[in-house]
Amino acid sequence: MSTAYAPLLETLTRLRGVRGAMVVEVKDGLVVAESLMGGVKGLALAALAANLTTRAAELADRARVGTPRFLHLEASRGTLLAAPAGPELVLVAVAGRDVPLGLLRLEMLRLAEHLT
């Protein structure tokens, strides 16, 4: 992991219910830095988050609503959250069902600002 991003990812992974956090390069879906618990597939997660971020930006542009600030994908066993950090990076978190989503969202938005 890039040591520059370690404190940022640690801030997220300390929160109850967070199973991992990553900084992902949007264009290629490459992992820049990660802090993941066992069982979380980082490469697949990075590709998914990059694709969702790109598609959401395209749809928002077509709808003329501006640039997406946050993505929230809720599934049966957990949640995938993504906060775009400028045009090149996205901050990603994967969480279980017991995570305090409001707190996690606020932290992600705050930290994404540091990446831009």
VMD Tcl script that builds the backbone (N, CA, C; Angstrom):
set m [mol new atoms 348]
animate dup $m
set s [atomselect $m all]
$s set {name element resname resid chain x y z} {
  {N N MET 1 A 0.849 -1.173 0.000}
  {CA C MET 1 A 0.000 0.000 0.000}
  {C C MET 1 A 0.889 1.228 0.000}
  {N N SER 2 A 0.453 2.249 -0.721}
  {CA C SER 2 A 1.152 3.519 -0.705}
  {C C SER 2 A 1.092 4.093 0.708}
  {N N THR 3 A 2.227 4.423 1.267}
  {CA C THR 3 A 2.254 4.920 2.639}
  {C C THR 3 A 1.552 6.260 2.763}
  {N N ALA 4 A 1.442 7.008 1.666}
  {CA C ALA 4 A 0.764 8.301 1.706}
  {C C ALA 4 A -0.722 8.140 2.021}
  {N N TYR 5 A -1.314 7.033 1.631}
  {CA C TYR 5 A -2.746 6.809 1.823}
  {C C TYR 5 A -3.072 5.964 3.052}
  {N N ALA 6 A -2.079 5.419 3.709}
  {CA C ALA 6 A -2.319 4.534 4.854}
  {C C ALA 6 A -3.138 5.193 5.963}
  {N N PRO 7 A -2.812 6.412 6.400}
  {CA C PRO 7 A -3.617 7.026 7.469}
  {C C PRO 7 A -5.071 7.276 7.039}
  {N N LEU 8 A -5.259 7.642 5.799}
  {CA C LEU 8 A -6.595 7.893 5.270}
  {C C LEU 8 A -7.437 6.617 5.304}
  {N N LEU 9 A -6.873 5.529 4.823}
  {CA C LEU 9 A -7.599 4.257 4.808}
  {C C LEU 9 A -7.826 3.736 6.227}
  {N N GLU 10 A -6.872 3.968 7.102}
  {CA C GLU 10 A -7.012 3.527 8.493}
  {C C GLU 10 A -8.175 4.248 9.182}
  {N N THR 11 A -8.369 5.511 8.840}
  {CA C THR 11 A -9.492 6.269 9.397}
  {C C THR 11 A -10.811 5.577 9.077}
  {N N LEU 12 A -10.943 5.070 7.867}
  {CA C LEU 12 A -12.182 4.401 7.464}
  {C C LEU 12 A -12.297 3.000 8.049}
  {N N THR 13 A -11.224 2.249 8.024}
  {CA C THR 13 A -11.301 0.855 8.468}
  {C C THR 13 A -11.449 0.731 9.984}
  {N N ARG 14 A -11.200 1.801 10.719}
  {CA C ARG 14 A -11.419 1.785 12.170}
  {C C ARG 14 A -12.898 1.842 12.530}
  {N N LEU 15 A -13.720 2.316 11.604}
  {CA C LEU 15 A -15.152 2.436 11.886}
  {C C LEU 15 A -15.801 1.063 11.958}
  {N N ARG 16 A -16.703 0.897 12.907}
  {CA C ARG 16 A -17.412 -0.374 13.107}
  {C C ARG 16 A -18.116 -0.800 11.819}
  {N N GLY 17 A -17.923 -2.041 11.425}
  {CA C GLY 17 A -18.615 -2.610 10.277}
  {C C GLY 17 A -17.925 -2.435 8.943}
  {N N VAL 18 A -16.867 -1.623 8.885}
  {CA C VAL 18 A -16.156 -1.415 7.614}
  {C C VAL 18 A -15.210 -2.591 7.390}
  {N N ARG 19 A -15.383 -3.259 6.255}
  {CA C ARG 19 A -14.585 -4.442 5.938}
  {C C ARG 19 A -13.376 -4.130 5.077}
  {N N GLY 20 A -13.322 -2.908 4.567}
  {CA C GLY 20 A -12.167 -2.528 3.774}
  {C C GLY 20 A -12.344 -1.173 3.132}
  {N N ALA 21 A -11.215 -0.591 2.735}
  {CA C ALA 21 A -11.214 0.692 2.050}
  {C C ALA 21 A -10.096 0.683 1.016}
  {N N MET 22 A -10.320 1.443 -0.044}
  {CA C MET 22 A -9.346 1.487 -1.132}
  {C C MET 22 A -9.317 2.870 -1.768}
  {N N VAL 23 A -8.194 3.182 -2.369}
  {CA C VAL 23 A -8.089 4.303 -3.293}
  {C C VAL 23 A -7.880 3.657 -4.654}
  {N N VAL 24 A -8.750 4.024 -5.606}
  {CA C VAL 24 A -8.758 3.378 -6.920}
  {C C VAL 24 A -8.589 4.431 -8.008}
  {N N GLU 25 A -7.811 4.094 -9.017}
  {CA C GLU 25 A -7.648 4.942 -10.186}
  {C C GLU 25 A -8.856 4.711 -11.087}
  {N N VAL 26 A -9.596 5.751 -11.409}
  {CA C VAL 26 A -10.877 5.621 -12.102}
  {C C VAL 26 A -10.730 5.119 -13.534}
  {N N LYS 27 A -9.781 5.638 -14.272}
  {CA C LYS 27 A -9.674 5.316 -15.699}
  {C C LYS 27 A -9.492 3.827 -15.949}
  {N N ASP 28 A -8.599 3.193 -15.206}
  {CA C ASP 28 A -8.277 1.784 -15.445}
  {C C ASP 28 A -8.760 0.844 -14.352}
  {N N GLY 29 A -9.310 1.372 -13.291}
  {CA C GLY 29 A -9.770 0.527 -12.193}
  {C C GLY 29 A -8.637 -0.120 -11.421}
  {N N LEU 30 A -7.475 0.506 -11.417}
  {CA C LEU 30 A -6.315 -0.045 -10.721}
  {C C LEU 30 A -6.299 0.383 -9.260}
  {N N VAL 31 A -5.843 -0.510 -8.414}
  {CA C VAL 31 A -5.727 -0.231 -6.986}
  {C C VAL 31 A -4.498 0.634 -6.747}
  {N N VAL 32 A -4.706 1.787 -6.131}
  {CA C VAL 32 A -3.597 2.664 -5.753}
  {C C VAL 32 A -3.146 2.311 -4.344}
  {N N ALA 33 A -4.121 2.078 -3.456}
  {CA C ALA 33 A -3.836 1.686 -2.075}
  {C C ALA 33 A -5.048 0.936 -1.542}
  {N N GLU 34 A -4.812 0.003 -0.635}
  {CA C GLU 34 A -5.924 -0.779 -0.089}
  {C C GLU 34 A -5.647 -1.206 1.340}
  {N N SER 35 A -6.731 -1.377 2.061}
  {CA C SER 35 A -6.706 -1.943 3.402}
  {C C SER 35 A -7.975 -2.771 3.508}
  {N N LEU 36 A -7.851 -4.079 3.238}
  {CA C LEU 36 A -9.018 -4.957 3.129}
  {C C LEU 36 A -8.929 -6.121 4.094}
  {N N MET 37 A -10.078 -6.511 4.638}
  {CA C MET 37 A -10.143 -7.709 5.469}
  {C C MET 37 A -10.112 -8.937 4.556}
  {N N GLY 38 A -9.785 -10.071 5.105}
  {CA C GLY 38 A -9.800 -11.309 4.355}
  {C C GLY 38 A -11.167 -11.568 3.750}
  {N N GLY 39 A -11.172 -12.109 2.554}
  {CA C GLY 39 A -12.419 -12.428 1.884}
  {C C GLY 39 A -12.919 -11.327 0.966}
  {N N VAL 40 A -12.370 -10.129 1.077}
  {CA C VAL 40 A -12.769 -9.035 0.184}
  {C C VAL 40 A -11.844 -9.077 -1.026}
  {N N LYS 41 A -12.435 -9.203 -2.202}
  {CA C LYS 41 A -11.663 -9.324 -3.443}
  {C C LYS 41 A -11.348 -7.938 -3.989}
  {N N GLY 42 A -10.144 -7.473 -3.692}
  {CA C GLY 42 A -9.743 -6.111 -4.015}
  {C C GLY 42 A -9.769 -5.755 -5.483}
  {N N LEU 43 A -9.249 -6.619 -6.330}
  {CA C LEU 43 A -9.193 -6.299 -7.758}
  {C C LEU 43 A -10.583 -6.184 -8.361}
  {N N ALA 44 A -11.464 -7.099 -7.995}
  {CA C ALA 44 A -12.842 -7.052 -8.499}
  {C C ALA 44 A -13.563 -5.827 -7.954}
  {N N LEU 45 A -13.352 -5.521 -6.700}
  {CA C LEU 45 A -13.973 -4.363 -6.078}
  {C C LEU 45 A -13.496 -3.070 -6.736}
  {N N ALA 46 A -12.215 -2.977 -7.019}
  {CA C ALA 46 A -11.658 -1.788 -7.670}
  {C C ALA 46 A -12.257 -1.597 -9.060}
  {N N ALA 47 A -12.345 -2.676 -9.820}
  {CA C ALA 47 A -12.912 -2.594 -11.166}
  {C C ALA 47 A -14.378 -2.167 -11.113}
  {N N LEU 48 A -15.134 -2.751 -10.201}
  {CA C LEU 48 A -16.545 -2.413 -10.050}
  {C C LEU 48 A -16.715 -0.945 -9.652}
  {N N ALA 49 A -15.962 -0.489 -8.676}
  {CA C ALA 49 A -16.081 0.895 -8.204}
  {C C ALA 49 A -15.702 1.889 -9.295}
  {N N ALA 50 A -14.652 1.603 -10.040}
  {CA C ALA 50 A -14.242 2.496 -11.130}
  {C C ALA 50 A -15.318 2.556 -12.202}
  {N N ASN 51 A -15.870 1.401 -12.553}
  {CA C ASN 51 A -16.916 1.359 -13.574}
  {C C ASN 51 A -18.167 2.096 -13.112}
  {N N LEU 52 A -18.599 1.872 -11.882}
  {CA C LEU 52 A -19.780 2.561 -11.349}
  {C C LEU 52 A -19.572 4.075 -11.321}
  {N N THR 53 A -18.398 4.494 -10.917}
  {CA C THR 53 A -18.092 5.919 -10.845}
  {C C THR 53 A -18.133 6.556 -12.225}
  {N N THR 54 A -17.542 5.889 -13.194}
  {CA C THR 54 A -17.536 6.398 -14.567}
  {C C THR 54 A -18.946 6.472 -15.134}
  {N N ARG 55 A -19.712 5.402 -14.965}
  {CA C ARG 55 A -21.093 5.366 -15.488}
  {C C ARG 55 A -21.976 6.401 -14.805}
  {N N ALA 56 A -21.833 6.548 -13.507}
  {CA C ALA 56 A -22.635 7.533 -12.778}
  {C C ALA 56 A -22.320 8.949 -13.265}
  {N N ALA 57 A -21.051 9.235 -13.534}
  {CA C ALA 57 A -20.662 10.553 -14.044}
  {C C ALA 57 A -21.271 10.792 -15.426}
  {N N GLU 58 A -21.265 9.766 -16.268}
  {CA C GLU 58 A -21.865 9.897 -17.602}
  {C C GLU 58 A -23.366 10.150 -17.513}
  {N N LEU 59 A -24.055 9.407 -16.661}
  {CA C LEU 59 A -25.496 9.586 -16.501}
  {C C LEU 59 A -25.836 10.950 -15.909}
  {N N ALA 60 A -25.075 11.378 -14.928}
  {CA C ALA 60 A -25.314 12.683 -14.321}
  {C C ALA 60 A -25.100 13.799 -15.336}
  {N N ASP 61 A -24.101 13.629 -16.182}
  {CA C ASP 61 A -23.842 14.619 -17.228}
  {C C ASP 61 A -25.017 14.681 -18.205}
  {N N ARG 62 A -25.511 13.536 -18.622}
  {CA C ARG 62 A -26.665 13.502 -19.538}
  {C C ARG 62 A -27.906 14.111 -18.901}
  {N N ALA 63 A -28.070 13.909 -17.611}
  {CA C ALA 63 A -29.223 14.461 -16.900}
  {C C ALA 63 A -29.016 15.932 -16.523}
  {N N ARG 64 A -27.807 16.426 -16.745}
  {CA C ARG 64 A -27.447 17.813 -16.443}
  {C C ARG 64 A -27.648 18.161 -14.963}
  {N N VAL 65 A -27.217 17.236 -14.098}
  {CA C VAL 65 A -27.336 17.471 -12.657}
  {C C VAL 65 A -25.988 17.727 -11.984}
  {N N GLY 66 A -24.921 17.738 -12.747}
  {CA C GLY 66 A -23.601 17.998 -12.183}
  {C C GLY 66 A -22.824 16.713 -11.942}
  {N N THR 67 A -21.725 16.867 -11.280}
  {CA C THR 67 A -20.821 15.755 -11.008}
  {C C THR 67 A -21.257 15.012 -9.751}
  {N N PRO 68 A -21.344 13.684 -9.812}
  {CA C PRO 68 A -21.700 12.918 -8.607}
  {C C PRO 68 A -20.656 13.115 -7.505}
  {N N ARG 69 A -21.143 13.253 -6.282}
  {CA C ARG 69 A -20.254 13.421 -5.136}
  {C C ARG 69 A -20.113 12.144 -4.329}
  {N N PHE 70 A -21.099 11.253 -4.446}
  {CA C PHE 70 A -21.090 10.060 -3.612}
  {C C PHE 70 A -21.969 8.983 -4.237}
  {N N LEU 71 A -21.509 7.730 -4.180}
  {CA C LEU 71 A -22.286 6.599 -4.679}
  {C C LEU 71 A -22.517 5.614 -3.543}
  {N N HIS 72 A -23.723 5.078 -3.477}
  {CA C HIS 72 A -24.105 4.163 -2.407}
  {C C HIS 72 A -24.846 2.996 -3.052}
  {N N LEU 73 A -24.229 1.832 -3.009}
  {CA C LEU 73 A -24.832 0.618 -3.562}
  {C C LEU 73 A -25.092 -0.337 -2.406}
  {N N GLU 74 A -26.368 -0.537 -2.096}
  {CA C GLU 74 A -26.738 -1.413 -1.000}
  {C C GLU 74 A -27.131 -2.778 -1.553}
  {N N ALA 75 A -26.566 -3.818 -0.982}
  {CA C ALA 75 A -26.842 -5.193 -1.411}
  {C C ALA 75 A -27.334 -6.003 -0.213}
  {N N SER 76 A -27.661 -7.242 -0.443}
  {CA C SER 76 A -28.250 -8.057 0.619}
  {C C SER 76 A -27.297 -8.312 1.786}
  {N N ARG 77 A -25.987 -8.344 1.546}
  {CA C ARG 77 A -25.045 -8.643 2.626}
  {C C ARG 77 A -24.122 -7.494 2.988}
  {N N GLY 78 A -24.375 -6.321 2.407}
  {CA C GLY 78 A -23.516 -5.199 2.749}
  {C C GLY 78 A -23.686 -4.040 1.798}
  {N N THR 79 A -22.752 -3.117 1.896}
  {CA C THR 79 A -22.841 -1.863 1.166}
  {C C THR 79 A -21.490 -1.526 0.537}
  {N N LEU 80 A -21.549 -0.997 -0.683}
  {CA C LEU 80 A -20.376 -0.472 -1.361}
  {C C LEU 80 A -20.566 1.030 -1.485}
  {N N LEU 81 A -19.591 1.788 -1.001}
  {CA C LEU 81 A -19.656 3.240 -1.034}
  {C C LEU 81 A -18.460 3.775 -1.805}
  {N N ALA 82 A -18.699 4.817 -2.601}
  {CA C ALA 82 A -17.618 5.400 -3.384}
  {C C ALA 82 A -17.749 6.917 -3.386}
  {N N ALA 83 A -16.643 7.584 -3.137}
  {CA C ALA 83 A -16.589 9.041 -3.145}
  {C C ALA 83 A -15.534 9.476 -4.160}
  {N N PRO 84 A -15.972 9.972 -5.325}
  {CA C PRO 84 A -14.995 10.439 -6.310}
  {C C PRO 84 A -14.117 11.531 -5.710}
  {N N ALA 85 A -12.846 11.465 -6.032}
  {CA C ALA 85 A -11.869 12.433 -5.529}
  {C C ALA 85 A -11.163 13.041 -6.735}
  {N N GLY 86 A -11.830 13.972 -7.371}
  {CA C GLY 86 A -11.296 14.560 -8.587}
  {C C GLY 86 A -11.519 13.626 -9.760}
  {N N PRO 87 A -10.957 13.949 -10.899}
  {CA C PRO 87 A -11.206 13.152 -12.102}
  {C C PRO 87 A -10.440 11.829 -12.162}
  {N N GLU 88 A -9.454 11.633 -11.303}
  {CA C GLU 88 A -8.588 10.466 -11.445}
  {C C GLU 88 A -8.753 9.394 -10.377}
  {N N LEU 89 A -9.217 9.755 -9.187}
  {CA C LEU 89 A -9.267 8.796 -8.087}
  {C C LEU 89 A -10.660 8.689 -7.499}
  {N N VAL 90 A -10.934 7.543 -6.887}
  {CA C VAL 90 A -12.166 7.349 -6.136}
  {C C VAL 90 A -11.817 6.634 -4.831}
  {N N LEU 91 A -12.396 7.108 -3.753}
  {CA C LEU 91 A -12.237 6.488 -2.445}
  {C C LEU 91 A -13.385 5.506 -2.275}
  {N N VAL 92 A -13.067 4.260 -1.947}
  {CA C VAL 92 A -14.059 3.186 -1.902}
  {C C VAL 92 A -14.055 2.546 -0.517}
  {N N ALA 93 A -15.240 2.211 -0.040}
  {CA C ALA 93 A -15.356 1.458 1.208}
  {C C ALA 93 A -16.380 0.353 1.009}
  {N N VAL 94 A -16.111 -0.788 1.611}
  {CA C VAL 94 A -17.070 -1.890 1.615}
  {C C VAL 94 A -17.397 -2.163 3.079}
  {N N ALA 95 A -18.691 -2.289 3.343}
  {CA C ALA 95 A -19.128 -2.398 4.733}
  {C C ALA 95 A -20.190 -3.471 4.883}
  {N N GLY 96 A -20.257 -4.015 6.079}
  {CA C GLY 96 A -21.304 -4.967 6.408}
  {C C GLY 96 A -22.608 -4.237 6.654}
  {N N ARG 97 A -23.593 -4.986 7.080}
  {CA C ARG 97 A -24.924 -4.405 7.281}
  {C C ARG 97 A -25.029 -3.574 8.562}
  {N N ASP 98 A -24.074 -3.711 9.464}
  {CA C ASP 98 A -24.146 -3.022 10.748}
  {C C ASP 98 A -23.358 -1.720 10.808}
  {N N VAL 99 A -22.949 -1.189 9.690}
  {CA C VAL 99 A -22.116 0.009 9.672}
  {C C VAL 99 A -22.970 1.266 9.888}
  {N N PRO 100 A -22.443 2.254 10.615}
  {CA C PRO 100 A -23.138 3.538 10.741}
  {C C PRO 100 A -22.930 4.342 9.448}
  {N N LEU 101 A -23.855 4.208 8.506}
  {CA C LEU 101 A -23.672 4.757 7.161}
  {C C LEU 101 A -23.508 6.273 7.137}
  {N N GLY 102 A -24.220 6.987 7.982}
  {CA C GLY 102 A -24.093 8.440 7.998}
  {C C GLY 102 A -22.684 8.884 8.359}
  {N N LEU 103 A -22.139 8.289 9.386}
  {CA C LEU 103 A -20.780 8.614 9.816}
  {C C LEU 103 A -19.765 8.232 8.744}
  {N N LEU 104 A -19.932 7.049 8.167}
  {CA C LEU 104 A -19.007 6.600 7.115}
  {C C LEU 104 A -19.062 7.540 5.914}
  {N N ARG 105 A -20.256 7.932 5.518}
  {CA C ARG 105 A -20.397 8.856 4.389}
  {C C ARG 105 A -19.687 10.177 4.670}
  {N N LEU 106 A -19.906 10.746 5.841}
  {CA C LEU 106 A -19.256 12.010 6.186}
  {C C LEU 106 A -17.734 11.891 6.162}
  {N N GLU 107 A -17.219 10.815 6.733}
  {CA C GLU 107 A -15.763 10.604 6.734}
  {C C GLU 107 A -15.221 10.459 5.319}
  {N N MET 108 A -15.948 9.715 4.490}
  {CA C MET 108 A -15.475 9.507 3.107}
  {C C MET 108 A -15.453 10.816 2.328}
  {N N LEU 109 A -16.496 11.621 2.469}
  {CA C LEU 109 A -16.530 12.909 1.766}
  {C C LEU 109 A -15.407 13.814 2.238}
  {N N ARG 110 A -15.159 13.804 3.537}
  {CA C ARG 110 A -14.071 14.631 4.092}
  {C C ARG 110 A -12.715 14.164 3.567}
  {N N LEU 111 A -12.501 12.856 3.574}
  {CA C LEU 111 A -11.212 12.323 3.132}
  {C C LEU 111 A -11.026 12.445 1.625}
  {N N ALA 112 A -12.101 12.317 0.855}
  {CA C ALA 112 A -11.998 12.458 -0.598}
  {C C ALA 112 A -11.503 13.850 -0.980}
  {N N GLU 113 A -11.866 14.842 -0.174}
  {CA C GLU 113 A -11.396 16.208 -0.424}
  {C C GLU 113 A -9.868 16.300 -0.316}
  {N N HIS 114 A -9.281 15.479 0.556}
  {CA C HIS 114 A -7.825 15.486 0.727}
  {C C HIS 114 A -7.112 14.833 -0.454}
  {N N LEU 115 A -7.830 14.020 -1.212}
  {CA C LEU 115 A -7.222 13.342 -2.354}
  {C C LEU 115 A -7.179 14.223 -3.600}
  {N N THR 116 A -8.016 15.252 -3.640}
  {CA C THR 116 A -8.087 16.090 -4.846}
  {C C THR 116 A -6.984 17.099 -4.893}
}
mol reanalyze $m
mol bondsrecalc $m
mol representation Tube
mol addrep $m
